[in-house]
């Protein structure tokens, strides 16, 4: 099985203040909200299933 890696390198998250975990995935709550109001993350960048309906 391949190790999952986030696709966040080109997003310049440091400029936004969005936090990531130790592996580089964007941290979100149960509503897919990041620590910055108005910014949500889903799919391969937050470490959860690719499809949000799952």
N, C-alpha and C positions, 0 to 999 in steps of 0.2 A: 504494500500500500504506500502511495506517495505521501510525503509530509505536506500538509496544507500550509501555504504561505500567503500572507495578505498581499493585496495588490495596492499598497498605499504609498509606495516610494515616490511616485510622481505627483502626489497631492499637496505637498508643501504644508503638512499639518502643523508644523511649528509656527507658521504665520497666522494660523487660525486659533491656536490654543487648544485644539481638539486633542484629548488624551488617548494614548494607546497603551496596551498591555505590554508585558515583557517580550512577547513574540511579534509585536508590531500591529496587532489587530486593534481597531478602534473600539473603545469601550462604550457600550450603550446600555440603556435600561430596557425594561420589558416593552416599551413603546418605540424602541429603536432610536431614542433621543440620545445625543452625545452630551457631554458636559457643557456645550455651548448652546444657548437657546436659539432655536431656528435651524439647527443643523442635525440631520438624521443620517444614520448609516445602515445599510443593509447589504446583503450579498456577501461576497468573498472578502470584504474589508472589515467585517465585524466578527468573523469567526463562527457565526451561526450558519444554519442551512442556507444555501443559495436562494431558495425560493421562500418568500416570507409567508406564504399560505400554509406551509408545513406545520 
